[in-house]
Every structure is written in structure tokens, then in C-alpha cells.
Amino acid sequence: MALIVQKYGGTSVGSPERIKNVARRVAKFKAQGHQVVVAVSAMSGETNRLIALAKEIQTTPDPRELDVIVSTGEQVTIGLLAMALQAEGLQARSYTGSQVKILTDSAHTKARILSIDEQNIRADLANDYVVVVAGFQGVDEHGNITTLGRGGSDTTGVALAAALRADECQIYTDVDGVYTTDPRVVPEARRLKSITFEEMLEMASLGSKVLQIRSVEFAGKYKVKLRVLSSFLDEPGEGTLITFEENTMEQAIISGIAFNRDEAKITVIGVPDKPGIAYQILGPVSDANIDVDMIIQNVGTDGTTDFSFTVNRSEFAKAMDILKNQVQPHIGARDVVGDNKTAKVSVVGVGMRSHVGIASKMFRTLAEEGINIQMISTSEIKISVVIDEKYLELAVRVLHKAFDLDQEDA
């Protein structure tokens, strides 16, 4: 008998029939003798509907009241799922985040979990109940309802598994695991049987939308075994296990090719080459809550430097405005130029640690296709490049093939 925490996303509970399917799946696990805790999202599209309602009343909704409104989406789902489980002949009880209680800080709309009181859940499990918990939400020390930000239900599931010391946390979604890359771009992409937390963190941060990055960080911190499965298959199989264990005998050098279309590149030209200049450029950008990704600085022979970095495409115009109107006049740069038609492609794999020549192979593969590399960034287990967006899919396909990810035994 195992204690399993299952998390179901919005598409998995998107209709009454799908909620009944979830109940039948949970019933199978109960029939095998397992204890089950279920964390659920709001029904697909419901959170967007609630946010739109709030914006009809207040253009910029008050964060505290917005949390009160959007948290009702999960409250509906937990009640419906508890009813569906009861219809399957199981004992079931639902809890909101505040009823559990999932204590968070007071950062409305993007709160972080501080602790979970698992006492009620353990008592219910001991009495053979299935416990259904609202994802995405908690309560602060003052009793205010808080929400964890988009994708926060994944984090709720992992946090519950950590607090309960569950044997496994299963994340049910609309895909049957983590793939070597997006199958819509590369049909030959394969589902990985397992992947390390380090690799999954890189994949999540680099654009893979399978898991929310905060949930992977949380799982890594508390050593929670994660498994990604599909809720749309009658027999979901084994999915992908995310674990600390590196099987070096079977470990491929590269586990996947990640990519992000939403990159924009900015270059500040002719910057005085002196201490503190990077802060003078990036400080105002950071103050505007714009996240900076890759950074490159080239030192010239005339005492000036060119400073390039990338931001999310949605923040490109805002960043350019700050740089042209605030930073450039202040530091005396010659110009600020930008390109919002770039993309980032990355090769990821813990196998890089023990293999040389990965970077040169990546660069040679792109060069053979006439793809120019604009920026390069490396870490212990990844190499990322910025390229022209129009070459993105070609780059992903040729790299996937070059690193033998098309092969069944890779």
C-alpha cells in the first residue's frame, strides 16, 4: 500500500464527464489498497473567466479581492470531484486551501507556501477517505485567501506530497510524459522514461510547459518523486519519472532539446567600459520588473563595450523605452538596438558532465544549415543559443537528429 498524491489540471477536470473519469481513475487506485490525496485545478477556462469578470468591475483589480474571486474556481472543482467519488462508492471529503490549512505569505496573486497542516488529511486517510484539496490557493497568517500564481496547482500537489511524505506525486495532464522535445515540431520526439530534477528544471525554465518550474524546484528541495502522466488515456502507462537518481549506464548524453519562441534581443552599443556599467544598464530594467535572461558583453579597443541581453518578447517595447529614454542619456551610449524576432534553442543533459565536444557538435550542426548564432550561454548541463526565429523549428529538428534523440534506445 502506498500514499499517492495526484494532481489534475484544468483540462483533466474541464467537464462533468472528465471529472467522473478522474473519479473512476482514483477508484482504481483505492481498489489496489492505496491511500489517495487529490489536488485539482479549476475547470479549464474558469480562471480566465473569473479574471475577466473582475476586470469588468476594476481595470486593475485589487490583488486581495482578485484572490477571493479566482480561488472560487478550484472550490467548485473539489466539490464536484468529491461528489463524483461518492457516486463511485468511495468516502470523499473536499478541502479548500484555507481549510487544510495551507499557510502562505501575503503576496496576493503570487503567494509562496510556508507550511501545511496535514492533521485533518491524515485523520481522513486513516478513516479510508479520499481527500480532495483545492490547488492554487492558501491562506496567510491574517486569514486572507491567497493564490499561488499561474500553474500553482502543480506546486500545491508537490507541497502536499512533501508534507505527507507521500510515496509519489503524480501530475496528470494532457500529455503522457516529458518528451525529448515538442512532438508538434519533431514527430520523432520520444517520451522519456525518466529525467533528473536538474534536467527537468532546465527544460521547464527553457520553455517546456509540461510542469510549472516552481513545482519542480519544490519537489527537488523536498526530494518528492514526481511522475508525469496523461489523464486522457485509459491506461496511462508509466509516464515520465522525475528523480534524483542518475543511471549512468543508460543515461543519454543529451536528454532533450528545449526552445522558447518568446525571446527578444536588445543591444546597448558604445557603452563606456568602466565598473558598475552593467548595473546602470540593467538596474532600471530590473526596477520595472522585467526579467533578463542571457547576457553578453563585448569589450572593444576604444574604451567602449557593446552590452547585449534578452528579455521576454512581451516586455520588449517596455525595455526598449526604458533604455532609450532613461539609460542611454544617463550613461552616454551611442545607440540602443533591438530585435524581437529571435528564439532560444537549448540542448539539455546531465551526460554533458562526462562528455566533451557537445558545444562544438551543436555549433557545427547549426552552421551546416546556415543558421547564425547570435548569443551563447552555457551551464554544467545545458547549452543555449539565440537565433533568428525563422530558423527555430529547423534548428530543433536537426539538433534532435544530431544528438540521436530520434533513436528508440537513446
C-alpha positions in Angstrom: 0.0 0.0 0.0 1.3 3.4 -0.9 0.3 7.0 -0.2 -0.1 8.8 -3.5 -0.8 12.4 -4.2 -2.4 13.0 -7.6 -2.8 16.4 -9.3 -5.2 17.0 -12.1 -5.0 20.2 -14.3 -7.8 22.2 -15.8 -8.2 20.2 -19.0 -8.4 17.0 -17.0 -11.4 18.3 -15.0 -12.8 20.5 -17.8 -16.3 19.0 -17.8 -18.5 16.9 -15.6 -17.7 13.8 -17.7 -14.0 14.4 -17.3 -14.4 14.8 -13.5 -16.2 11.5 -13.5 -13.3 10.0 -15.4 -10.9 11.3 -12.7 -13.2 9.7 -10.0 -13.0 6.3 -11.8 -9.2 6.6 -12.0 -8.9 7.3 -8.3 -11.3 4.4 -7.6 -8.9 2.1 -9.3 -6.0 3.2 -7.1 -8.2 2.8 -4.0 -9.2 -0.7 -5.1 -5.4 -1.6 -5.2 -5.3 -0.6 -1.5 -3.6 2.8 -1.9 -4.3 6.0 0.1 -5.0 8.9 -2.3 -5.0 12.6 -1.9 -6.1 14.6 -5.0 -5.2 18.2 -5.8 -7.2 19.8 -8.6 -7.2 23.0 -10.7 -10.2 25.0 -11.7 -12.1 23.7 -14.7 -10.4 24.7 -18.0 -11.0 28.4 -18.8 -12.7 29.2 -15.5 -9.8 31.2 -14.0 -9.6 33.3 -17.2 -13.4 33.9 -17.0 -13.2 35.0 -13.3 -10.3 37.4 -14.1 -12.3 38.9 -17.0 -15.2 39.4 -14.6 -13.0 41.2 -12.1 -11.6 43.5 -14.9 -15.1 44.5 -15.9 -15.5 46.0 -12.5 -12.0 47.3 -11.9 -9.5 47.8 -14.7 -6.6 46.8 -12.4 -8.3 44.5 -9.9 -7.3 44.8 -6.2 -5.0 41.8 -5.6 -6.7 40.8 -2.3 -10.1 40.8 -3.8 -8.9 39.1 -7.0 -7.6 36.2 -5.0 -11.0 35.9 -3.3 -12.7 35.7 -6.8 -10.3 33.4 -8.6 -10.0 30.9 -5.7 -13.7 30.0 -6.2 -12.8 28.1 -9.4 -11.0 25.4 -7.5 -13.7 25.3 -4.9 -16.2 24.3 -7.5 -14.0 21.5 -8.8 -13.3 20.0 -5.4 -17.0 19.8 -4.5 -17.8 18.2 -7.9 -15.0 15.7 -7.6 -15.9 14.7 -4.1 -19.5 14.1 -5.3 -18.2 12.0 -8.2 -16.1 9.9 -5.9 -19.0 9.3 -3.6 -21.0 8.2 -6.7 -18.3 5.6 -7.2 -19.0 4.3 -3.7 -16.0 5.9 -2.1 -15.8 8.1 1.0 -14.5 11.5 0.0 -14.1 14.9 1.6 -13.1 18.2 0.0 -10.9 21.0 1.5 -10.1 24.5 0.3 -6.6 25.7 0.9 -7.6 27.6 4.0 -9.4 24.6 5.4 -6.3 22.3 5.2 -4.6 24.8 6.1 -2.0 25.7 3.5 -0.2 28.7 5.1 1.3 31.2 2.6 3.0 34.6 2.7 0.8 37.6 2.0 1.9 38.2 -1.6 -1.5 38.2 -3.2 -1.8 36.5 -6.7 1.8 35.1 -6.4 2.0 33.8 -2.8 4.5 31.2 -1.7 3.7 28.2 0.6 5.2 28.4 4.0 3.8 25.3 5.7 0.9 22.8 5.5 -1.1 21.5 8.5 -1.7 17.9 7.4 -3.5 16.8 10.5 -7.0 16.7 9.0 -5.8 15.0 5.9 -4.0 12.2 7.9 -7.1 11.7 10.0 -9.3 11.3 6.9 -6.9 9.0 5.2 -6.8 6.8 8.4 -10.6 6.6 8.1 -10.4 5.4 4.5 -11.4 8.7 2.9 -10.1 10.1 -0.4 -9.1 13.7 0.3 -9.7 16.3 -2.4 -7.7 19.6 -2.0 -8.1 22.8 -3.9 -4.9 23.6 -5.8 -3.5 27.1 -6.4 -4.6 28.6 -3.1 -3.8 29.0 0.5 -4.3 31.5 3.4 -2.0 34.0 5.0 -1.4 34.5 8.7 -4.2 37.1 8.8 -6.8 34.7 7.3 -6.8 36.3 3.9 -7.3 34.0 0.9 -4.2 33.9 -1.3 -3.3 32.3 -4.7 0.0 30.9 -5.8 0.2 32.3 -9.4 -0.5 30.5 -12.7 0.4 26.8 -12.6 0.2 26.9 -8.8 -1.8 23.7 -8.6 1.3 21.8 -9.5 3.0 23.4 -6.6 0.1 22.5 -4.3 0.3 18.9 -5.3 4.1 18.7 -4.7 3.8 20.6 -1.4 1.1 18.1 -0.2 3.3 15.2 -1.2 6.2 16.7 0.7 4.1 17.4 3.9 2.6 13.9 3.9 5.9 12.2 2.9 4.0 10.6 0.1 5.5 7.7 -1.9 4.9 9.5 -5.2 3.3 12.7 -6.6 1.6 12.0 -9.9 0.9 15.0 -12.1 -1.9 14.2 -14.6 -2.0 16.5 -17.6 -2.9 16.4 -21.3 0.4 14.8 -22.3 1.7 11.3 -21.3 5.1 12.4 -20.1 8.1 14.6 -20.8 9.4 14.3 -24.3 12.8 14.8 -25.9 11.3 17.9 -27.5 7.9 19.2 -28.6 6.3 16.4 -30.8 4.4 19.1 -32.7 7.8 20.3 -34.0 9.6 17.0 -34.2 7.2 14.0 -34.8 10.1 11.6 -33.9 10.3 13.0 -30.4 10.2 10.3 -27.7 8.7 10.1 -24.3 11.5 9.8 -21.6 11.1 7.1 -19.1 12.9 9.2 -16.5 14.7 12.5 -16.2 16.6 14.1 -13.4 15.4 17.1 -11.4 18.3 19.1 -12.8 17.3 18.4 -16.4 13.6 19.0 -15.7 14.4 22.3 -14.1 16.4 23.4 -17.2 13.7 22.1 -19.5 11.0 23.9 -17.6 12.9 27.2 -17.4 13.8 27.0 -21.1 10.2 26.8 -22.4 8.9 23.2 -21.7 5.4 23.8 -20.5 4.8 20.3 -19.1 5.5 21.3 -15.4 5.5 24.6 -13.7 9.1 25.5 -12.7 8.2 26.3 -9.1 6.7 22.9 -8.6 9.9 21.2 -9.9 12.0 23.4 -7.6 9.8 22.5 -4.6 10.0 18.8 -5.5 13.8 18.9 -5.8 14.1 20.7 -2.4 12.0 18.2 -0.6 13.0 15.1 -2.6 9.5 14.3 -3.8 9.3 11.7 -6.5 7.3 13.2 -9.4 5.7 11.3 -12.2 4.0 13.0 -15.3 1.1 11.1 -16.7 -1.8 11.6 -19.1 -5.4 11.8 -17.8 -6.8 11.2 -21.2 -5.5 7.6 -21.6 -7.5 4.7 -20.1 -4.1 3.1 -19.3 -1.7 6.0 -18.7 1.3 3.7 -18.6 4.4 4.7 -16.6 4.7 8.3 -17.9 7.9 10.0 -17.0 9.5 9.7 -13.6 11.4 12.8 -12.4 14.0 11.7 -9.9 17.5 12.4 -8.4 18.8 9.0 -9.5 21.2 9.2 -12.5 21.5 5.8 -14.2 24.9 6.5 -15.8 24.8 3.1 -17.6 21.7 4.1 -19.6 22.0 7.9 -19.4 21.9 9.6 -22.8 24.4 12.4 -23.2 21.6 14.8 -24.1 18.1 14.2 -22.7 16.2 16.9 -24.7 16.0 19.9 -26.9 14.2 22.8 -25.3 13.2 26.0 -27.0 11.4 29.3 -26.4 9.9 31.4 -29.1 9.2 34.4 -26.9 12.8 35.9 -26.9 13.7 39.4 -27.8 17.3 40.6 -28.0 18.5 44.1 -27.1 22.0 45.6 -27.6 23.3 48.8 -26.0 26.0 50.0 -28.3 29.1 52.0 -27.4 28.9 51.8 -23.6 31.8 53.3 -21.6 33.9 50.3 -20.3 34.0 51.1 -16.6 33.0 49.4 -13.3 29.3 49.4 -12.5 28.1 49.9 -16.0 26.2 46.6 -16.1 24.2 47.7 -13.1 23.5 51.1 -14.6 22.0 49.4 -17.7 20.2 46.5 -16.0 19.1 48.2 -12.8 16.3 50.3 -14.3 15.2 47.3 -16.3 15.0 45.2 -13.2 13.2 48.0 -11.3 10.5 47.8 -13.9 10.1 44.0 -13.1 11.4 42.9 -16.4 13.3 39.6 -16.3 16.6 39.5 -18.1 17.8 36.1 -19.4 21.0 35.8 -21.4 23.7 38.5 -21.1 26.8 39.1 -23.3 29.3 41.9 -23.1 31.9 42.6 -25.7 34.9 44.8 -24.9 36.1 47.0 -27.7 39.5 48.6 -28.3 38.3 52.1 -28.0 37.3 52.0 -24.3 33.7 51.2 -25.1 31.7 47.9 -25.0 28.5 46.6 -26.5 26.1 45.1 -24.0 23.5 42.5 -25.2 20.8 40.7 -23.3 17.4 39.0 -23.9 14.0 39.6 -22.4 10.6 38.1 -22.9 9.1 39.4 -26.1 6.0 40.7 -24.3 8.4 43.1 -22.4 10.5 44.1 -25.3 8.8 47.5 -26.0 8.8 48.4 -22.3 12.5 47.6 -22.0 13.4 49.5 -25.2 11.6 52.6 -23.9 13.5 52.5 -20.6 16.8 52.0 -22.3 16.4 54.7 -24.9 14.8 57.4 -22.7 16.5 56.7 -19.3 19.6 54.6 -19.6 21.2 55.8 -22.9 21.2 59.6 -22.0 22.5 58.7 -18.5 25.4 56.5 -19.5 26.2 58.2 -22.8 25.8 55.1 -25.0 25.9 55.5 -28.8 22.7 53.6 -29.6 20.1 51.0 -28.4 19.0 48.5 -31.0 16.6 45.5 -30.6 15.3 42.5 -32.4 12.0 40.9 -31.2 12.1 38.1 -33.8 14.6 35.9 -32.1 14.3 32.5 -30.4 16.3 30.4 -27.9 17.2 26.8 -28.5 19.0 24.7 -25.8 20.4 21.2 -25.5 20.0 19.7 -22.0 21.6 16.7 -20.4 23.4 15.6 -17.3 25.6 13.5 -19.6 27.4 16.6 -20.7 29.4 16.5 -17.5 31.3 13.5 -18.7 31.4 14.1 -22.4 33.4 16.7 -24.3 32.6 18.2 -27.7 28.9 18.8 -27.1 29.1 22.5 -27.8 31.2 22.1 -31.0 28.8 19.4 -32.3 25.8 21.8 -31.6 27.5 24.7 -33.3 28.7 22.6 -36.3 25.1 21.2 -36.8 23.6 24.7 -36.9 26.4 26.0 -39.2 25.8 23.2 -41.7 22.2 24.5 -42.0 23.3 28.1 -42.4 21.9 29.1 -39.0 23.7 32.0 -37.5 24.2 32.0 -33.7 23.7 35.5 -32.1 24.3 34.7 -28.4 25.6 31.7 -26.4 25.0 30.7 -22.8 26.2 27.6 -21.0 25.8 25.8 -17.7 27.0 22.5 -16.4 24.1 20.6 -18.1 22.9 22.9 -20.9 24.0 25.0 -23.8 21.6 27.7 -25.1 21.9 29.8 -28.3 19.8 32.7 -29.6 19.0 32.5 -33.3 16.7 34.1 -35.8 13.1 33.0 -35.1 12.5 31.8 -38.6 15.1 29.1 -38.2 13.8 27.8 -34.9 11.9 24.7 -36.0 14.7 23.7 -38.4 17.3 24.1 -35.6 15.2 21.9 -33.2 14.8 19.2 -35.8 18.5 19.0 -36.9 19.8 19.1 -33.3 17.3 16.4 -32.2 18.7 14.2 -35.0 22.3 15.1 -34.5 22.2 14.0 -30.8 20.5 10.7 -31.7 17.3 11.5 -29.9 15.2 10.0 -32.7 16.5 6.6 -31.8 14.4 4.3 -29.6 17.3 3.4 -27.3 18.5 7.0 -26.8 
